Each structure stands twice: as C-alpha cells, then as structure tokens.
Amino acid sequence: MHDEFEAEQEGVRRSTLFGWPLLLALSGCLALILAAAFAPTLLPRLDLGAMVLSGIGAGLAWWLLVLLAGSRTRQWLVVGIALVALPATGALAGFGAGRIYVARSAEDGRTFAELDIAADGKPSVPGAAANRGTASAAYLAAIREADADLSAYADAMGKFNLGVLSSPYLLQQAPQVLSDCPSISSLEQVAQDQSKRARGRIARLIEAVDGSELPADAKPGARAIVAAGDEDAMLANRIEIIRASRAQCELLARRTWHNAAGYFGFSNGGDRAQFGATTRRLLEAAGEIEALQRAAKDQRTAGREQVREALMR
C-alpha cells in the first residue's frame, strides 16, 4: 500500500513538469520579450549595458517564482533550465530594447541631419518629422509657429503700406500712410511680443532636445540648430526699421518733396539731408538683416553637420 502511494505521488510530481513551473518559465520568457517591445515607449532611455543588466535582473527575479513552484513539486529539471533560460532571455530582451532605443534616436536625429536650410537661413523639415521623436515633433511645431508669426508681422507691416515711402510715384498714388505716421510705432509692440514668443520657443526646444532620445553626441548639434539666430539683434533691427520708417513718414508728410524723375526731390536742404539720413538707416538695417540671416544659416549648417557626423559613428 505504501509503495503504491509513493508511486502515485511520484506520478503527480512528474506530471507537474507540464504544470506551474513550466508555465511560469514560459510566461516569464514571454513577459520579458513583451517588455523589450514596450520599454522604449514607456521608460526613459538607459545605456545598452544597463538595459542588458536590467533584463538579466528581471529574468532572475522571475526565476525565483519558478524556483518556488518547482521546489514544492521537485521539478528540478525545469528549475535548472529556467535558471539559464530566463536570465538569457532577459539579456536578449534588454539588448533588443537597447537597439530599439538606438533606432528611435537615429530616426529622431534624421530630422536635424536632413534639415533643409534656405538661402535666408530659414529651416524647414518634412511633416513626417512629427512622428520621428520628441525633438523632431517639437522642432516642427516651433517652425510652424515661427512661420505664423512671420506671416502675422508681414501682415501688420502691410497694413501701413510702408513700401510707398521709397517711391514718389507710389506715394502719389497711395498717400494715405502720411495721414497717421505716429501709428507706425504700434509695430514695436508686435515686434516685442513676437520676440518674447521666439525666446520661449527656443527655451522649450533646447529643453526638448536635452530630454529627447537623441544620441548624446548629436545633441550639441541639434541645440545649435534650434537656438540659431540672435533674437536680441533681430528685435533691435526691427525696432530700428520701424522708427526709421516713422521718421521718414513724418518727413514726407510735410509735403516738401516732389517727384524728380522717379526720385524724391526736396527744395529744402534740411529736409533733403534728413531724408538721406533716414534712407541710410533703412538700408543699413536691411544689410544687418542679411548679416543676421547669414549667421543663423551658418550656425544651422554647422549644427546639421555635427548631427550627421554623430549619426554616422
């Protein structure tokens, strides 16, 4: 009777080879594989070594559950195999997650490596950048905001029709601007508000780049791209253009000028000198804009090359 009981118990123990210990081991392997797929989305990036060690640690933690179940049923074969399989699966899962991180960071970096820079230094990225990573999405949104501000500023300038101040013929056709020259100064507030928004955008972009999954050696180049341009100098330039335009408007509003073969002629020497001075101010401001645009273009170009070199390593 005793022998029969022992045989029955041994059969039960053997049957559990396909029970809880094996089920826990297999579910552990599956959980580690799924973790490798979802970890890059849910968790902050770690270096590859840390990812592999984390995977091994997770595998060993799961093996303790297998050990607990296997020791109760004496399924030491399953416990022994799981001791090798689970940490190995964890290591592979950690390595796979690390590779996913690398692939995602490279995809994010493509936006900056493939940046299109116009002759005036204006950057552009494809709409697909919104799905390449956090830094790419933030940069695309910032470019669109900057374009909207630029369009709004052009519209504000256009309402005053300041272009007619450079041609006596055009001014004769549309002299309305001369009726309210002081209102031109309202453009200064528009310029200041947009400059404040631009500084905020740059600060947010730098934060987005620093917190992104971009490779560490690509981040300096990306920061150079998003921070390109001297916002203080650009604001000062806009203010100078606005003030010089108002001064020119107020001078022409005196009606001491005439159309001298397509040029402004003045019978008053003082007005002629003042008109020449305001014209020089506007020309110098226009030249400074070109210099600022070239500097921004050079900075973005250098940053783009830095990102390209980092991604090729």
C-alpha positions in Angstrom: 0.0 0.0 0.0 2.8 2.4 0.9 4.7 1.7 -2.3 1.6 2.3 -4.3 1.1 5.7 -2.6 4.7 6.7 -3.2 4.3 5.7 -6.9 1.2 7.8 -7.2 2.9 10.8 -5.6 5.9 10.4 -7.9 3.5 10.4 -10.9 1.8 13.6 -9.7 5.2 15.3 -9.3 6.3 14.2 -12.8 3.0 15.4 -14.3 3.7 18.8 -12.9 6.6 19.1 -15.4 3.9 20.4 -17.7 2.2 22.4 -14.9 3.0 25.5 -12.9 6.9 25.5 -13.0 7.0 25.2 -16.8 4.1 27.6 -17.2 5.8 30.2 -15.1 9.1 29.8 -17.0 7.4 30.2 -20.4 5.2 33.1 -19.2 8.4 34.8 -17.9 10.1 34.5 -21.3 7.1 35.9 -23.0 6.8 38.8 -20.4 10.5 39.7 -21.0 10.0 39.7 -24.7 7.0 42.0 -24.5 8.9 44.2 -22.1 11.6 44.7 -24.7 9.0 45.8 -27.2 7.2 48.3 -24.9 10.0 49.5 -22.6 11.4 52.1 -25.2 8.0 53.7 -25.2 7.2 53.7 -21.5 10.6 54.1 -19.8 13.4 56.6 -20.0 16.5 55.6 -22.0 19.3 53.7 -20.4 22.7 52.8 -21.9 22.9 49.4 -23.6 24.8 47.8 -20.7 22.3 48.9 -18.1 19.5 47.6 -20.3 21.1 44.2 -20.6 21.8 44.0 -16.8 18.2 45.1 -16.1 17.0 42.3 -18.4 19.1 39.7 -16.6 17.9 41.0 -13.2 14.3 40.7 -14.3 14.9 37.2 -15.6 16.4 36.2 -12.2 13.5 37.7 -10.4 11.1 35.7 -12.5 13.3 32.6 -11.9 12.6 32.9 -8.2 9.0 32.3 -8.8 9.8 29.2 -10.9 12.1 28.0 -8.0 9.3 28.4 -5.5 6.9 26.5 -7.6 9.4 23.9 -8.7 10.7 23.2 -5.2 7.3 22.3 -4.0 6.9 19.7 -6.8 10.6 18.8 -7.0 10.8 19.7 -10.7 14.5 20.5 -10.5 15.0 20.0 -14.2 12.6 22.8 -15.0 14.1 24.9 -12.3 17.6 24.3 -13.7 16.7 25.0 -17.3 14.8 28.2 -16.2 17.9 29.4 -14.4 19.7 29.6 -17.7 16.7 30.4 -20.0 15.2 33.3 -18.1 18.3 35.4 -17.5 19.4 34.7 -21.1 16.0 35.8 -22.4 16.2 38.9 -20.1 19.7 39.7 -21.5 18.4 39.4 -25.1 15.4 41.4 -24.3 17.5 44.2 -22.7 19.8 44.2 -25.8 16.7 44.3 -28.1 15.2 47.2 -26.2 18.5 49.0 -26.4 18.6 48.5 -30.1 15.1 49.9 -30.4 16.2 52.9 -28.4 19.1 53.4 -30.8 16.9 53.1 -33.9 14.4 55.5 -32.5 17.1 58.1 -31.6 18.6 57.8 -35.0 15.1 58.4 -36.5 14.7 61.5 -34.4 18.2 62.6 -35.4 17.3 62.3 -39.1 15.2 65.4 -38.9 18.2 67.5 -37.9 20.7 65.6 -40.2 18.4 66.2 -43.2 17.4 69.8 -42.3 16.7 71.9 -45.3 18.2 75.4 -44.9 17.1 78.2 -47.3 19.4 80.9 -48.6 18.0 83.3 -46.0 18.8 80.7 -43.2 15.1 79.7 -42.8 14.9 76.0 -41.8 12.3 73.5 -43.0 11.6 69.9 -42.1 9.1 67.4 -43.6 5.7 66.9 -42.0 6.8 63.3 -41.2 9.1 64.7 -38.5 6.1 64.8 -36.2 6.3 61.0 -35.8 10.1 60.7 -35.6 10.6 61.6 -32.0 10.0 64.2 -29.3 12.8 66.6 -30.5 11.6 66.4 -34.1 8.0 67.0 -33.3 8.9 69.9 -31.1 11.1 71.5 -33.8 8.4 71.0 -36.5 5.8 72.7 -34.2 8.3 75.6 -33.5 9.0 76.1 -37.2 5.3 76.3 -37.9 4.8 78.8 -35.0 7.7 80.9 -36.3 6.2 80.9 -39.8 2.8 82.0 -38.4 4.5 84.9 -36.5 6.5 85.9 -39.6 3.3 86.0 -41.7 1.5 88.0 -39.0 4.3 90.5 -38.8 4.3 90.9 -42.6 0.5 91.4 -42.5 0.9 94.1 -39.8 3.6 95.9 -41.8 1.5 95.6 -44.9 -1.4 97.4 -43.3 0.7 100.6 -43.2 1.9 100.1 -46.8 5.3 101.4 -45.9 6.7 100.4 -49.3 5.3 103.5 -50.9 7.7 105.6 -48.8 10.5 104.6 -51.1 8.9 105.8 -54.3 7.5 109.3 -55.0 5.3 107.8 -57.8 3.8 105.1 -55.5 3.4 107.7 -52.7 1.4 110.0 -55.0 -0.9 107.0 -55.8 -1.4 106.0 -52.2 -0.6 108.8 -49.8 -2.9 107.5 -47.0 0.1 106.4 -44.9 1.1 110.0 -44.4 -2.1 110.8 -42.5 -1.1 108.9 -39.4 2.6 108.4 -39.1 2.7 108.0 -35.3 0.6 104.8 -35.6 3.6 103.1 -37.2 5.1 102.9 -33.8 2.4 100.3 -32.8 4.5 97.8 -34.8 7.1 98.0 -32.0 4.7 96.1 -29.6 4.1 93.5 -32.3 7.8 93.0 -32.7 8.4 92.8 -28.9 5.6 90.3 -28.4 6.9 88.1 -31.2 10.5 88.3 -29.9 9.2 87.2 -26.5 7.5 84.2 -28.1 10.6 83.3 -30.1 12.7 83.3 -26.9 10.1 81.0 -25.3 10.2 78.7 -28.3 14.0 78.4 -28.2 14.0 77.6 -24.5 11.4 74.9 -25.0 13.3 73.5 -28.0 16.5 73.2 -26.0 14.7 71.5 -23.2 13.1 69.1 -25.7 16.4 68.3 -27.3 18.1 67.7 -23.9 15.2 65.4 -22.8 15.0 63.5 -26.1 16.4 60.1 -27.0 18.9 61.7 -29.4 22.4 60.3 -29.1 24.4 62.3 -26.6 27.0 63.4 -29.2 24.2 64.6 -31.6 22.5 66.8 -29.0 25.1 69.7 -29.2 24.5 70.0 -33.0 20.7 69.8 -32.5 20.9 72.5 -29.8 22.9 74.7 -32.2 20.2 74.3 -34.9 17.2 75.1 -32.7 19.0 78.1 -31.0 20.3 79.6 -34.2 19.8 83.3 -34.6 20.5 86.4 -32.4 17.0 87.2 -31.2 18.1 90.4 -29.4 19.8 91.7 -32.5 16.8 90.8 -34.6 14.4 92.7 -32.3 16.7 95.7 -32.3 16.8 95.6 -36.1 13.0 95.5 -36.4 12.7 98.4 -33.9 15.2 100.4 -36.0 13.3 99.8 -39.2 10.0 100.8 -37.5 11.5 104.0 -36.1 13.3 105.0 -39.3 10.1 104.4 -41.3 8.1 106.6 -38.9 10.8 109.3 -39.2 10.7 109.1 -43.0 6.9 109.1 -43.0 6.8 112.3 -40.8 9.3 114.0 -43.1 7.4 113.2 -46.2 4.1 114.2 -44.5 5.4 117.8 -44.6 4.9 117.7 -48.4 8.1 119.5 -49.2 9.1 116.9 -51.7 8.4 116.4 -55.4 8.8 113.6 -57.9 12.2 114.2 -59.5 12.3 111.6 -62.3 11.4 108.8 -60.0 13.4 110.1 -57.0 12.4 112.2 -54.1 13.4 115.8 -54.7 13.4 118.5 -52.0 13.5 122.2 -52.3 14.5 122.4 -48.6 18.1 121.4 -47.9 17.4 120.3 -44.4 14.6 118.0 -45.4 16.9 116.6 -48.2 19.6 115.8 -45.6 17.1 114.3 -43.2 15.6 112.1 -45.9 19.1 110.9 -46.8 19.8 110.1 -43.2 16.6 108.0 -42.7 17.2 106.3 -46.1 20.7 105.3 -44.9 19.2 104.0 -41.6 16.8 101.8 -43.5 19.5 100.5 -45.9 21.8 99.7 -43.0 19.0 97.9 -41.2 18.3 95.8 -44.4 22.0 95.0 -44.6 22.1 93.9 -41.0 19.1 91.6 -41.5 21.1 89.8 -44.3 24.1 89.5 -41.9 21.9 88.1 -39.2 20.3 85.6 -41.6 23.7 84.5 -42.8 24.9 84.0 -39.3 21.8 81.9 -38.4 22.3 79.9 -41.6 25.9 79.2 -40.8 25.0 78.1 -37.3 22.3 75.8 -38.5 24.6 74.3 -41.2 27.4 73.7 -38.7 24.9 72.0 -36.3 23.5 69.9 -39.1 27.0 68.6 -40.0 27.6 67.8 -36.3 24.4 65.7 -36.1 25.3 63.9 -39.3 28.8 63.0 -38.0 27.3 61.8 -34.7 24.8 59.5 -36.5 27.5 58.1 -38.8 29.6 56.9 -35.8 
